Amino acid sequence: MKLANVAPRFIKAYRAGEIRLDLEALAITDDQQAQEKVWDSLCHDWERSAHNLRSLLTEKHVGASDRRARFVGVDAYVGAGGTLERDLFDEENEGYLADRALLDRLVTERSTSLVADLQAQGWAWAEIHLENDYWEALEKYKTLRPVPVDLDPALFAEADKLRAELDAIDQASENDEPSEEAERHRDEIENRLDEIEAGQTEFTSEQKSQAGVIVTIGHNGKPVYHCGLVERGAKVPSTNGEASSSPEEEKEDLSAALLQDLTTQRTAALRAALSVRPEIALIAITHNLAAQIFYDQTYLLPSSLTVRTDAHTDGFDLRAAAESEAAKTITEQTKDVRNLLPPKLELLWDWALEQPQNVLLKVLAVGVAHTVNAVQSPHDDASTGRLGAADALARALAFDMANWWQPTAANYFARIKKDQILQAIQEATGAPVKERLRSLKKQDLAAEAEHSVTGTRWLPELLRK
């Protein structure tokens, strides 16, 4: 029996009624000296909770559900001579890998093997990033656009069917919390759709020869490949053989609706930020008009403003951001300008002729701000034209989306995959995800994520620009 491994002093104290602790917490390890050392290091009864004792007794161990353990595989670890300790009184616990050094060696060996495989495939370089801050490394690179390949029509039909199933699951869970079976089925569908989408493109040999791959480990322990990476500003071959210095940014795995909602929030925030910066508004409107009047190319106009000399405007709906702080700011700025202007349009010209430059610049800034359009659809190329210009505008404004928007369960976490939620928690907190979170239903996990990121200024990658 596992309790037989508990140090005699604790069994004696328990029988005498001197301690009320369930002895199972100490039985997590067979090392009686470690049990006594941990117990004696704690001065107060409230510190000697079962949870705290388990944590301290296993702090040098690695949980079997840890992503590194899953990356290597518990069977491979045991096969290499590693020991596995289990809490027999916790049915849900998968156990602990006691030999951290062995696990580290196995992780290194598998990482080295993955790098060798990628280089054999023709990639110029490959790196493994095991830490939580891997996204900082990714920010140093842009991603080449792979070339399209012919896809079996049957796969297109399968994708359409799977999307219909997803819609049905979403509709069924609008009012009721989805069952575990529904969530599991949803994950299976999303993974299959990812596989089909990945099969629609491939990197050419020339692209591979000048680009690399960063491999990270997902929360399920599976390798995540970030392929086609080149340093920002580097000259790279495009798919037509010409040199290009504007490779497409890697896209996050977001639904079309969420992509549009997030970039709608960003558009509202850019408008609010620009409305109080007349010097930037003057540059933006001058650039827009000069690009249209003095240059031949008007397709993919490199401006994020919807000012057109042919009266054309891009139609989009900002109601998704109507209740945001950014929308309230631009509404107040607009109200202030309207109070400055004459009541009738026919009086506007004469009024403008009489105004000092600072008043005209205030009107200009708010007016130009209303034309900003950074809303993105799945088919949009984020690195050129209107969206590329929106990024340039953001840089000129020293724009930080964290000043205007924070992710919540409703506006973000409930709309992404569970693995993505766990990854967000890990990035925001800078610490491994607690084991109990992995078994939560998606709705509860989304609420935990909202709580975890509050105050951290964490943003989805799409909004970090």
N, C-alpha and C positions, 0 to 999 in steps of 0.2 A: 504494500500500500504506500502511496506517495507520502502520506503524513509521517511515515516511519523515518523519513529523511529530515524531518524538522529537528532542530537542535533540542536536546533534552530540557534545557532551561526554560524554553518557551512552552513545551508541553506541560511541565510542572507548574509554571505560572498560570497557564490556562486552566488547569484542573483546580488550582487553588483560588480561582476567580480574580486573580491579580491583573489579568489582561482580558479584554473582551474581543480581541481580534480573531477573525476566522483564520486559522492556521494555514489554510490553503495558499494564502498570499506568500508565505515564507517558503512553501513547498515548491515554488516555481524553480528553485535550484537545489541541487543535492549538496552544495557546498555549505556546511553548517557554519564554518568560520565567516563566510561572506554574509550569512544571515545575521550573525551576531554583530558583525562590523557595521552593517547598514542600520540595524536596530539601535545600536549604541550611538551612532552619529546623529540620531534624531532626538531632540531634547523634549519635545512636547507630544502629548498623546494625539493631538490633531494632525501632527506630521506623520503619524504611523498608520495612516489609512491603508487599506488593502491596495488601492490603486497606486499610491506613492511607493509602497514597498516593492510591488511588482516592477515598477518603472526603474527604481534604483538597482534592483537585483539583476535587471536585464539590460542596463544602460550600455554595457560593452558588447551586447549581442545585437543581432539584426533580425527584425521580424521577417517571417517567411513571406509576408505580403509586400515587403519593401520592394521597390522597383528594381533595385540591383539584384536582389535575390531572384526575382522573377526573370530578369534578364539572363542570368546564368542558368537558373533552373535548380530547384531544391534537389531533384534527383542527381543532377550532375555534381552538386556540392557534396551530397552524401557519398556519391560514388568516388569522389576524390579524397575521402577520408574525413569529411567534416561531420561534426556531431550536431544533432538537432534536439533541443530541449522543448518539451511540451508542457503546457499547464493542463493537467488532466481534469481540472475543475472548471475549465472554461471551454465549453464545447465549440465555441465559434473561433477560438484562437488557433491559428495554423502552426504555431510554434516559433522558436527562435533559433537562428543560426549562431552557434556559440563561438565559432572560429572566424572572427572578422578578417584576420590576415589571409586565411585561405580564400574567403570570399573575394577580397580585394585582388588576389592573384588571378582567380578565375575570371573576374570582370576584365582585368587587363588582358588576359589571354584571348578572350572572346573579342574585345575591342580591337586588338591587333589583327585578329583574323578578318574582322569586318573591313578594316582599312585596306588590308591586302586584297580582298575581293573587289573593293571599289576601284583600286588602282589597276587591277587586272582588267576591269571593264573599260579602262581608258581615261578615267578622270585624272586631271593633273595633280590633284592633292585630295586628301581626306583627313578629317580630324574627328575625334570622339570628344564630346563635351558631356561630362557626367554631372556637373554642378547645376544648381538651380538658376544661376545667372547666365546660362548659355545664350539667352536672347540678346545680351550685350554684345556677344561675339557676332551674332547674326546681323546686328545693326550696322556692322562695318561693311556689309556686302549688299549688292543687288543681285537679282536672280535673272538669268537668261530665260528667254521664252522658248520652250521646246516647240518642235515643229509638229503640225497635225499629221496623223496617220489615219488611214482608212479603218473604220470600225465596222464590225459585223452588224448588219441591220437588226439582227436578233437581239443584240445587246442594247441598242437604242430602245427597242420594244420592251425589253426587260426593265430598263431604267424608268420608262414611262409608267409601267405597272407598279414599280416600287415607290415612285413618288406619289401615286394615287393612294397606295397603302399608308404612306406617311401622313398624307392629308386626312385620311380617315381616322388614324390614331390621334392626330392633333384635335380634330373636331370632337372625338369621343371624350377627350380629357379636358375640354374647355371648362366644364362645370364640375367634373369629378376627378379626383386624384387617380392617375393611371396606375394599373396594377403592375406588379413586378414583372409579370409575363409580358405586358404591353411594352414596358421600358426595355426589357431584354430584346423583344422583337424589333423595336425601334432602333436599338443599337446595331442589330444585325443588318437591318435595311440600310442604315447610314454607312456602315462599313462596306457593304456591297456596292453602293452608289459611288463611294470613294474609289473602289477598285475599277469600276467601269470608267469613271472620269479620268483616272490615271492612265488608262489604256488608250486614250484618245490622242496622246502626244508622246513624243520621245525626243531625247537630245541627240544631235548628230555627233559624229566622231570629232569633227572640228570643234564643236562647242565643248565637248568633254576635255579636249586637249588643252583648253584655256580656262577651264573652270574647275571648281571643286565641290566637295560635299562635306557638310557638318552633320554628324550623327548624334542625336540625343536619345535618351531613354524615356519612353512614355510611362505613365503610371501603371499600365498593364505589363510593363517589363519589355515590351516590344520595341525594337529600334525604330526611330523616326528619322527619315532621311530628308535633309534639306539640300536639294541638288541644284547644280547649275550656278553656284555662287562665284561672283567676280567682285573685285574691289570696286568701290564706288568711283566713278569717273574713268575707269579703265576702258580702253578701246577694245571692243570684242566683236567677233563676226556676227552679223545678223543672219537670219534664215535665208536671205537672198545673196549672201556672200559679201555684202558691203560692211565696212567698219561702222560700228555704232557705239556711242558712249552713253546711251540711255536704255539699258536693259530694264525689263519690266520688274517691278517689285514683286516679291513673293506674296501671293494672296493667302489670307487666312481662310480657314475652312468655315465660312459663315453662310447661312442661308441668304437667298436673294433679298428677302424681306428685312432681315436683320442688317445686312450690308447697307441697304438703303436707309433704314432708320438711323443707324449710327452716323452715317455721313450727312443725314439731314440735321442731326444734332450738331455736327461739326460746322455745317453751313450756317446755322443760326448763331453759333458762337463766333465764327469768323465775322459775320455781319456786325455783331455787337462790338467786337474788338476794333473793327475798322471804323465804326461810326464815331469814335472819339480820336481818330488819328488822321486829321485832314491832310497832313503832309504825305502819308502813304496813299490816301485816296486820290490825291492829285497825280501821283506817279502811276497808279493803277489805271485811271481813266485816260491819261495821256497815252500810256502804252497801248491800251485797247484801241483807241481811235487811230493812232499812228499805224498799228499793225494792219488795220482794215483799209486805210486810205492810201498809204504809201508803199504797200507791199502787195505782190500778186497773190500770195497764198492766203486764202481765207478758210479753206477746209482745215479742220482741227486747229482753229484759232487759238494761239497760246495765251488765252486770257480766261480767268475764272469769272469775269463779269458777263452778265447777259445783256450788254449794251450792243446793239447792232445798228449799223447805218441803214440796213434794209428793213428795219422795224421787226426783224425776227427775234423772238425770245424763246428760251428753253422753258418748256412747261414742266413744273414740278410742284409738289405739295409739301408745304412746311408745317402742316397741322400736327405732325408727330412730335414736333418740338414746341408746340404752342404754350405748354406750361413750364417750359424750362426757364432758368435764370437768364439765359441769353435772349430768349424771346421777350422777356419782360424788360430787359435793358434796351433793346432796339425799339420797343414800343414807347418807352419813356423818351428816348432820344428823338423819335419821330414826332411825338407830341410837342416837345420843346421847339422843334423846327417849325411845326405848323403854327405855333403861337407867334413866331417871328414873321411869318409870311402874310401878305395882304389877303383879305377875304375873297377877292375875285381874281381869276386867272388873268384877265385882261390887264390887271394892274401890276402883274408880276415883273414884267420887263423894266418898267420905269422904277419900280421898287429896287430891283437888283442894281441898276445903274447908280443908285444913291448909297449903296451899302459899302461899309469898309471891308477890306479883304478878309478880316478874321470872321465876319458874319457869313460872307459867301463861302469861305472854306468850311464852316460848320455845316451849312446846307449841303455843300458838295459831299462832305464825308458821309453824312447820313444817307444822302441820295445814292451814292455809289455803293454804300454798304448793302442797300436793298437789292442790288443786282448780283451779289455774289452767289455763285452756284457751285458747290463742291459735292453735290449729291452723286453717288456712284451706283451704277447698276452692274450686274455680273459681267456683261459683255464689254464694259468700258476698259480701256487701257489706262491704268492709273498713273503711268509715267509720262504721258504726253498730253498735249492739248490743254483743255480746260482743267483737268484734274492735276496735271503737272504744274500749271500756273497757280492753282489753289495752294499747293505745297510751297511754292515760292512766296506767295502772299503771306502765308503763315510764318515763314522764316523772317520776312521783313517786319512783321508785327511782334516778333518774339513770342509767338502764340503758344499757349499751353492749355490743352483741352481740359486738363484736370482742374482748372479754375472755373470751368463752366458745367462740367458733367461728371457724375460718379456712377459707376455700374451698380445696379441693384438686381435683385432676383427677378423682378418684373421686366425691366428694360434690357436685360442682357443674359444673366446666368441661366434662367429657365429656358432660354432659347438656343443654348449650345449643348454639346455632348458632355456626358459626365466626365470623361477624360480631360476635356478642355476646362471644365470647372475646377477639377483637382489641380491641373497645371496652373491655373490662375491663382488659386489659393497659395500654392507653393511659391510662385513668383512674387506675389504681394507680400507674403510674410517672411520669405527668405529662410523658411524652415521646412523640414519634411512634413508631409500631410499626416495628420493624426490617423491612426488605424481605424478608429470608429467611423470616420467620415466615408471611407470607401464602401461601407455596406449600407449607407443611407439611400433612401429613395431620392430620385432626382429633385423633386420639389423641396425636400428637406435640405438636400445638399446645396441647392441654390440659395436658400435662406442663410445657411452657414457661410457660404461664400460672400454674401453681401456683408455679413457681420465681420468676416475676416479682413476684407479689403478696406473697410471704412477707415478713413484717416490716413491711408497709405499713399494716396494719389496714384494708385495703380490704374492703368488704362489698357484696353485691348490694343494689340499691335497696330490695328488699323488707325487708331486715333492718336498714336504717339508722334505723328509727323508734325 
